Amino acid sequence: MSQITESQRSEVSRALSQKSVTALYVKLVYDVIVSWKSYTAVMELPDDVIFCLDRLFDKMETDHGVQDDCYVITVYDIPLQL
């Protein structure tokens, strides 16, 4: 398992220290950071689930091409009670 740099760790901490962190948001952020390498430039993580999903779909379009069909997805984003 690779380690992330201090600047990457700082960005993850910033993203996860928001007021309304949900389990879905944590999962989506995790899916982003597992692909990071120590030499990966620090990028700002999305601030909410909608932006995370938007970034995920952008990556899927880049990897697999744009599909002609359009799908509507409803996301229920319920904040964690910590």
Secondary structure, DSSP 8 states (H G I E B T S, - for coil): -----HHHHHHHHHHHTSTT-BHHHHHHHHHHHTT--TTS------SSHHHHHHHHHHHHHHHH---S----------B---
